[in-house]
């Protein structure tokens, strides 16, 4: 799948400009994280990618076709969206029915739905909760229920809006496995998150947004080494990366192993020059 965003502008009825001329391209299967402070325009932006919102100006082309040519229902078969608040997405009497709903609308045979459900339920950790009403799940389980319902439809792209919100370590690890599984299945995952530790552990490609525009689209190494971009977007690197910066390490570090290697390298350089 290839999505081209050209001069995308979104203006609210109040006259406020939420997006001010975004240009970018999504293609391939490398997971992408979109970062930036609240109000940067992240959610408004991604809601345009499957037609939940329509451009005030500019255009979005999906495999060369304008998003304006079809309904959101049409595009949602290709681009799944997982809302930040799962309560906005859940509406049926059981997890099983939530999982079945999308594929049934797509006309997928019952046997295929059942086989898919086993895999998805295991991936999202809800194998033993298929008969439970979604509103009897805890907040973490609700989030994975909504993710599972989108995975069941097998879209080419999945958008996760703040999936780490309220998650514990186990939940974040499960999210990491889901993102990895999507890539292995040739599905593109775009994720909005404020959790920079989660970002550097699971994404190599980042988009930084501020004031309704894209400041930079680049690798995590390039983004977190660019002090001007970080300052303008008001994004703070993960703690271990900030410590590395304060010590003047040659490269941005994201793991303990990277930190130890760069620290020892720095110390050896100091010893030699002395």
ZISULUR-V402969 format. One record per pair of residues at least 4 apart in sequence whose ideal C-beta (glycine too) atoms are under 6 Angstrom apart, sorted by the first residue. I is the first residue (numbers start at 1). J is the second residue. If there is no record, write none. Layout:
i:j
I:J
I:J
//
This chain:
i:j
1:156
1:157
2:27
2:63
3:26
3:62
4:25
4:61
5:22
5:24
5:60
6:23
6:58
6:59
7:21
7:58
8:19
8:22
8:55
8:58
9:19
9:21
9:56
9:57
9:58
10:18
10:19
10:44
10:56
11:17
11:56
12:16
17:212
18:41
18:44
18:212
19:41
19:44
19:45
19:212
20:212
20:213
22:214
24:214
29:183
29:186
29:188
30:205
31:179
31:183
31:189
31:203
32:190
32:205
33:191
33:199
33:203
33:206
34:42
34:192
34:207
35:208
35:235
36:40
36:42
36:208
36:209
36:210
36:233
37:234
40:209
40:210
41:45
41:209
41:212
42:192
42:209
43:161
46:159
47:52
47:53
48:53
48:60
49:79
50:75
50:76
50:79
50:81
51:67
51:72
51:75
52:72
59:66
60:67
61:66
62:67
65:69
70:74
70:75
72:76
75:79
78:155
78:156
79:155
79:157
80:150
80:155
80:158
81:159
82:146
82:147
82:150
82:160
83:88
83:89
83:161
84:161
84:162
86:90
86:142
86:143
86:146
89:146
90:134
92:97
92:98
93:97
93:133
94:131
95:126
95:129
95:130
95:132
95:145
96:130
98:134
98:145
98:149
99:117
99:148
99:149
99:152
100:104
100:113
102:152
102:153
103:108
103:113
103:152
108:112
108:113
116:120
116:152
117:121
120:148
120:151
120:152
121:126
121:127
122:127
124:144
124:147
124:148
125:144
125:174
132:136
134:145
137:141
137:142
139:166
140:171
150:158
157:188
158:189
159:190
160:191
161:192
162:192
162:193
163:175
164:172
164:193
164:195
164:198
167:171
167:172
172:198
176:202
179:189
179:202
182:187
182:189
193:198
196:238
197:238
199:203
200:220
200:238
200:254
204:219
204:220
206:220
206:223
207:214
207:217
208:215
208:216
208:223
208:229
208:233
209:214
210:215
210:232
210:233
215:229
215:232
215:233
216:229
218:222
218:223
220:224
221:252
224:237
224:241
224:252
225:252
230:235
237:241
237:242
240:259
241:252
244:249
244:253
244:259
249:262
249:266
253:258
253:259
253:262
254:258
259:263
//
